[in-house]
Amino acid sequence: MTTLRTVTTGLRFPEGPIAIDDGTVLVSEIEGAAITRVHPDGTMQPVDCGGGANGAAIGPDGAVYVCNDGGLAFMTEDGIRFPYALAEGNDGGYLQRVDLETESVETVFTHCDDRRIGNLNDIVFDTTGWCYIVDTTNGALYYADPIAGIIRFAEQGLDFPNGMGLSPDGTRLYVSETYAGRILSWDVTAPGVLINKTELYNTNGAHHWDGLAVDGAGNICASNLQHSGVTVISPTGAALARFVTPLLDTFVTNICFGGPAGNTAYICSSGRGILYSIEWPWPGLRLNFAR
């Protein structure tokens, strides 16, 4: 769509990008087990988290809340490095709080209703300071206040849910189901209350989804795997555009928005260890509690 720029290379399966107002971008490296600050010149500063750091978001206290999947085993084919199984010793996921200033890391949740949390994948905060969390292997969404230490189920019975985002006005929640190829939406009628689950879009087997973000126009920008890029879907379920990376990567995993004008998209080409940036043709969306 426009010229793509390589911000940095050599990342260890980057996920969960977060654009920071100082021009840096945070990425969670699953294989690297770290939250890594990427500077505009490509230099990197990792904070070790252990396990497998996945999706992440800034919370109302300014800390980074990290969906840890517990760690994954990796292999390489045709220059693309990707996870293929749980790492040895992975007995479940957990939510972490990372203080970027002190580099302290603490575990916030390991269970919900006495049930062990599975491999966590994505997180988004609403305006109340509570957050929705995706549990991929348990097929669940949680609604939680990580500062108060409260967590409950918001939805269950999903088919390998992966990415997640809220509409700009917070009244709809979107989730991608990886292998089913579906983008689902719910109406948010009150904090943590989801009704009217709807299939917004289905690839009909053409490819699988990974993470997603919602832009300022309300479009769902979902990472597609076999097609090595990002598909842009309108709030009414129409496919508007498709971006493809210049270097084939069947593990393009996630996208976020930032930059001086707010419309720079940062895209994780995880299998190649590359963070790209591109000027987005729609407005970006500043997330709640961005810093």
C-alpha positions as CSV (number, residue, x, y, z in Angstrom):
1,M,0.0,0.0,0.0
2,T,2.9,2.4,0.8
3,T,6.6,2.1,1.3
4,L,7.6,-0.3,4.1
5,R,10.6,0.4,6.3
6,T,12.6,-2.2,8.3
7,V,12.9,-0.9,11.9
8,T,15.1,-3.7,13.1
9,T,16.0,-7.4,12.5
10,G,17.2,-10.2,14.7
11,L,14.2,-10.3,17.0
12,R,13.3,-13.7,18.6
13,F,9.7,-14.2,17.4
14,P,8.4,-10.7,18.2
15,E,4.7,-10.4,19.2
16,G,2.4,-7.9,20.9
17,P,3.9,-4.6,19.7
18,I,3.2,-1.4,21.6
19,A,4.1,2.0,20.2
20,I,5.5,4.5,22.9
21,D,5.2,8.3,22.6
22,D,9.0,8.6,22.8
23,G,9.3,6.9,19.4
24,T,10.3,3.5,20.7
25,V,8.3,0.3,20.2
26,L,8.0,-2.5,22.7
27,V,7.7,-6.0,21.4
28,S,7.3,-9.2,23.4
29,E,9.7,-11.9,22.1
30,I,8.3,-15.3,22.6
31,E,11.5,-17.3,22.0
32,G,13.5,-14.6,23.7
33,A,11.3,-14.6,26.8
34,A,11.6,-10.8,27.0
35,I,9.9,-7.5,26.6
36,T,12.2,-5.6,24.3
37,R,12.3,-1.8,23.6
38,V,13.2,-1.2,20.0
39,H,14.6,2.3,19.4
40,P,14.2,4.2,16.1
41,D,17.8,3.4,15.1
42,G,17.1,-0.4,15.6
43,T,18.9,-0.9,18.8
44,M,17.2,-3.1,21.4
45,Q,16.9,-3.2,25.2
46,P,15.4,-6.5,26.5
47,V,13.8,-7.1,29.9
48,D,13.8,-10.8,30.7
49,C,10.3,-12.2,31.6
50,G,10.9,-16.0,31.4
51,G,8.5,-18.4,29.8
52,G,7.1,-17.0,26.5
53,A,6.2,-13.4,26.4
54,N,3.2,-12.9,24.0
55,G,0.6,-10.1,23.7
56,A,1.1,-7.1,25.9
57,A,-0.5,-3.8,26.8
58,I,0.1,-0.7,29.0
59,G,-2.1,-0.7,32.1
60,P,-3.5,2.3,34.0
61,D,-0.5,2.3,36.4
62,G,1.9,2.7,33.5
63,A,3.3,-0.9,33.7
64,V,3.3,-3.4,30.9
65,Y,1.0,-6.3,31.3
66,V,2.2,-9.4,29.5
67,C,0.3,-12.5,28.3
68,N,2.9,-15.2,28.9
69,D,2.2,-18.5,27.2
70,G,4.6,-20.4,29.4
71,G,7.1,-21.0,26.7
72,L,7.1,-22.7,23.3
73,A,9.5,-24.9,21.4
74,F,10.8,-23.6,18.0
75,M,12.1,-25.0,14.7
76,T,13.3,-23.5,11.5
77,E,12.2,-24.2,7.9
78,D,13.2,-22.3,4.8
79,G,14.6,-19.5,6.9
80,I,11.4,-19.1,8.9
81,R,11.5,-19.8,12.6
82,F,8.3,-20.8,14.3
83,P,6.8,-22.5,17.3
84,Y,5.6,-26.1,16.9
85,A,4.9,-27.3,20.4
86,L,4.9,-26.4,24.1
87,A,8.4,-26.0,25.6
88,E,9.5,-28.6,28.1
89,G,8.2,-27.8,31.5
90,N,5.3,-25.5,30.3
91,D,2.4,-26.3,32.6
92,G,0.3,-23.2,31.8
93,G,0.4,-19.5,31.1
94,Y,0.1,-16.5,33.4
95,L,-0.3,-12.7,33.3
96,Q,2.8,-10.7,34.3
97,R,3.3,-7.1,35.3
98,V,6.6,-5.5,34.0
99,D,7.9,-2.2,35.3
100,L,10.1,-0.8,32.6
101,E,11.9,1.6,34.9
102,T,13.0,-0.9,37.5
103,E,12.8,-3.9,35.2
104,S,11.0,-5.8,37.9
105,V,8.7,-8.6,36.7
106,E,5.9,-10.1,38.8
107,T,3.2,-12.7,38.1
108,V,-0.3,-11.4,38.6
109,F,-2.6,-14.4,37.6
110,T,-2.1,-18.1,37.2
111,H,-5.7,-19.2,37.8
112,C,-9.3,-18.2,37.2
113,D,-12.0,-19.7,39.4
114,D,-9.5,-22.3,40.6
115,R,-8.8,-23.4,37.0
116,R,-5.2,-23.2,35.7
117,I,-4.8,-20.6,33.0
118,G,-3.7,-21.9,29.6
119,N,-1.4,-20.3,27.0
120,L,-2.3,-16.5,27.1
121,N,-2.1,-14.7,23.8
122,D,-3.5,-11.1,23.8
123,I,-4.8,-8.4,26.1
124,V,-6.6,-5.1,25.7
125,F,-7.6,-2.5,28.4
126,D,-10.9,-0.7,28.4
127,T,-11.5,2.8,29.7
128,T,-12.3,1.5,33.2
129,G,-8.8,0.1,33.7
130,W,-10.0,-3.5,33.5
131,C,-8.8,-5.7,30.7
132,Y,-9.9,-8.6,28.4
133,I,-7.4,-11.4,28.1
134,V,-7.3,-14.2,25.5
135,D,-6.6,-17.7,26.7
136,T,-5.9,-19.6,23.5
137,T,-5.6,-23.2,24.7
138,N,-8.6,-23.0,27.1
139,G,-10.7,-21.2,24.5
140,A,-11.6,-18.5,26.9
141,L,-11.7,-14.7,27.4
142,Y,-11.1,-13.3,30.8
143,Y,-12.2,-9.9,32.2
144,A,-9.8,-8.7,34.9
145,D,-8.5,-5.9,37.1
146,P,-4.9,-6.9,37.4
147,I,-4.2,-4.1,39.9
148,A,-6.9,-5.3,42.3
149,G,-6.2,-8.9,41.5
150,I,-9.7,-9.8,40.3
151,I,-10.3,-12.1,37.3
152,R,-13.4,-13.8,35.9
153,F,-14.6,-15.5,32.7
154,A,-16.1,-13.3,30.1
155,E,-16.6,-15.9,27.4
156,Q,-15.8,-19.6,27.0
157,G,-16.0,-22.3,24.3
158,L,-14.0,-20.5,21.6
159,D,-11.9,-22.3,19.0
160,F,-8.2,-21.3,19.5
161,P,-8.8,-17.6,20.0
162,N,-5.7,-15.5,19.2
163,G,-5.8,-11.7,18.6
164,M,-8.2,-9.2,20.1
165,G,-9.2,-5.5,20.0
166,L,-11.9,-3.0,21.0
167,S,-13.7,-0.7,18.6
168,P,-12.7,3.0,18.9
169,D,-15.8,3.7,21.0
170,G,-15.4,0.6,23.1
171,T,-18.8,-0.9,22.2
172,R,-17.6,-3.9,20.2
173,L,-14.9,-6.5,21.0
174,Y,-13.2,-8.4,18.1
175,V,-11.4,-11.8,18.4
176,S,-9.6,-13.9,15.7
177,E,-9.9,-17.6,15.8
178,T,-6.7,-19.0,14.2
179,Y,-7.6,-22.3,12.7
180,A,-11.3,-21.7,12.2
181,G,-10.4,-18.7,10.1
182,R,-13.1,-16.5,11.8
183,I,-13.2,-13.0,13.0
184,L,-15.8,-12.8,15.8
185,S,-17.5,-9.7,17.3
186,W,-19.5,-9.0,20.4
187,D,-21.5,-6.1,21.6
188,V,-20.1,-4.7,24.8
189,T,-23.2,-3.5,26.8
190,A,-21.3,-2.8,30.0
191,P,-17.8,-3.3,31.3
192,G,-17.0,-7.0,30.8
193,V,-20.5,-7.9,29.5
194,L,-20.4,-9.4,26.0
195,I,-23.6,-10.3,24.0
196,N,-24.6,-11.0,20.4
197,K,-21.6,-13.0,19.4
198,T,-21.4,-12.7,15.6
199,E,-19.2,-14.1,12.9
200,L,-17.9,-10.9,11.2
201,Y,-15.6,-12.6,8.6
202,N,-14.5,-16.1,7.6
203,T,-11.6,-17.0,5.4
204,N,-13.4,-20.2,4.4
205,G,-10.1,-22.1,4.6
206,A,-8.0,-19.6,2.6
207,H,-5.6,-18.9,5.5
208,H,-5.4,-18.7,9.3
209,W,-5.4,-15.7,11.6
210,D,-3.0,-14.5,14.2
211,G,-3.1,-11.2,16.2
212,L,-5.1,-8.1,15.3
213,A,-5.5,-4.4,16.0
214,V,-8.3,-2.0,15.4
215,D,-7.5,1.3,13.6
216,G,-9.0,4.7,14.1
217,A,-11.6,4.1,11.3
218,G,-12.8,1.1,13.2
219,N,-11.3,-1.4,10.7
220,I,-10.1,-4.8,12.0
221,C,-6.5,-5.2,10.9
222,A,-5.8,-8.9,11.2
223,S,-2.6,-10.8,10.7
224,N,-3.0,-13.5,8.1
225,L,-0.5,-16.3,8.2
226,Q,-0.4,-18.2,4.9
227,H,-0.8,-14.9,3.0
228,S,2.2,-13.3,4.9
229,G,0.6,-10.0,5.9
230,V,-2.4,-8.1,7.2
231,T,-6.0,-8.1,6.0
232,V,-8.1,-5.0,6.7
233,I,-11.7,-5.7,7.4
234,S,-14.4,-3.1,7.8
235,P,-16.7,-3.0,10.9
236,T,-19.4,-4.4,8.6
237,G,-17.3,-7.4,7.6
238,A,-16.1,-6.2,4.1
239,A,-12.5,-7.0,3.1
240,L,-11.0,-3.6,2.2
241,A,-7.3,-4.3,1.5
242,R,-4.5,-6.7,2.1
243,F,-0.9,-5.9,2.9
244,V,1.8,-8.5,2.1
245,T,5.4,-8.4,3.4
246,P,8.2,-8.1,0.8
247,L,9.9,-11.1,2.4
248,L,7.6,-14.1,2.6
249,D,6.8,-15.0,6.2
250,T,4.0,-17.3,7.2
251,F,4.2,-16.0,10.7
252,V,3.3,-12.3,10.5
253,T,1.7,-12.1,13.9
254,N,0.6,-8.7,15.0
255,I,0.3,-4.9,14.4
256,C,-0.1,-1.7,16.4
257,F,-0.3,2.0,15.7
258,G,1.8,5.0,16.8
259,G,4.2,7.5,15.5
260,P,4.0,11.3,15.5
261,A,0.7,11.5,13.6
262,G,-0.6,8.3,15.1
263,N,-1.0,6.6,11.7
264,T,2.3,4.6,11.6
265,A,1.6,0.9,11.7
266,Y,4.3,-1.4,13.2
267,I,4.1,-5.0,12.0
268,C,5.8,-8.0,13.5
269,S,7.2,-10.4,10.9
270,S,7.9,-13.0,13.6
271,G,9.2,-15.9,11.6
272,R,11.9,-13.7,10.1
273,G,12.5,-11.7,13.3
274,I,11.7,-8.4,11.7
275,L,9.8,-5.3,12.9
276,Y,8.4,-3.2,10.0
277,S,6.8,0.2,9.9
278,I,4.4,1.6,7.3
279,E,2.3,4.7,7.0
280,W,-1.3,3.5,7.3
281,P,-3.9,4.8,4.8
282,W,-6.4,5.1,7.6
283,P,-6.1,6.9,11.0
284,G,-4.4,5.0,13.7
285,L,-6.0,4.4,17.1
286,R,-4.4,5.5,20.4
287,L,-5.1,2.8,23.0
288,N,-6.3,3.4,26.5
289,F,-3.4,4.2,28.8
290,A,-0.8,4.6,26.0
291,R,2.3,6.4,27.2
